[in-house]
Amino acid sequence: MKQLPEERKQQIKESLIATRERRKSQSIKVIELKVNCHHTSKETFAKMRECFKQAKWVTNDIIASDDIMKYYYKEHREVQRKDRDGNFIEESLDLPVLLHRGIVQQVKTDICNLSKAKNKGIRIGRLRFKSEVNSIPIITGGIKIKDRTHITIPGFKNLKVYGLDQLSRYSNYEIADGKFVQKPSGFYVKVSVCIEKNSVQTPSNRIVGLDFGIKDNIVTSDGEKFNCNVQESEQLKFLQKQLHRKQKGSKRYYRLRNQIQREYEHLSNIKTDCSNKILAYLFKTYDVIYFQDEQISKWRKVKKSKKRRKVFSFGRQIQSSCLGRIKAKLALSPKGYMISKWMPTTKFCPNCGNLNTLTLADRTYSCECGYSCDRDIHSARNVKLF
């Protein structure tokens, strides 16, 4: 491996230091650009599909190597893969070099992150071989904007895309890295844009507590209620029934499976939009947001009583909601504060301090001291109190 001169190493070091200092006054925004399928040739689409196929070969070749950290992309322009019968075949890569380099860096970063998690005492597994790869990292400097509708990425010099008008809202921006993504609905380019941080907003000095539930997904201590359920469409149910009637491996089977994946992607986009709107309202209205560490995945089975051992299943309601996304984003936000899941937010009476047991059918909290309140609003106020 060729060593860099000392002067070049010093230039790289100074550039990294300057970039880190500049990033302190910037915030990161990710914009998604969709490749225009109407003005892109079939040869270009075939080349894109080939890139993701070869990305899978490269990823599996890295994982199968003896020393992943010593894997260098220039020395591995030929990789081995398995065919359907399990025989090894040697393939030559025509994957763009910058994409090849980004895949190698991503796998090494995954190894480092697993090592850090293991040192913290977190139980981890190992990197497994991939059956498909739908995201290819693009290193910094690999994305360039030509005009209002065209960009350049490694291997594709003049790519027409939708969504570049999102950059018009920023006066000054700097393009960092990105990702080349394959979805059932087409090909996308996710671009990380660095912009100057907004001026400090005037604090509202408002605090709120949130209660997560099934009937009313989110209830605030101020009495506001939000529902974020997105039910499966009738088209999706119809396609799933048709899929079971087709012979596995046939062309119609794969065509239906692709249509189902597109429907699921559409539902996921609706859930993302719904969660973003709710979070934007909460972050704009309140300075501090308290919420409980609810085990949402365990809500699928809730015991009614210890004697009857009757179990209620909320699997469909949980699957169709986006509570998990909202909770995860609140946990990462500087305005969000999570309290322990063991706090008796439903049982505790803020008036006298007694702990009263309620069933799922009790929608109003009542105490012997005379205190009475809606069950969900009562829990949200206790979350704020604790």
Disulfide bonds with the S-S distance in Angstrom:
none
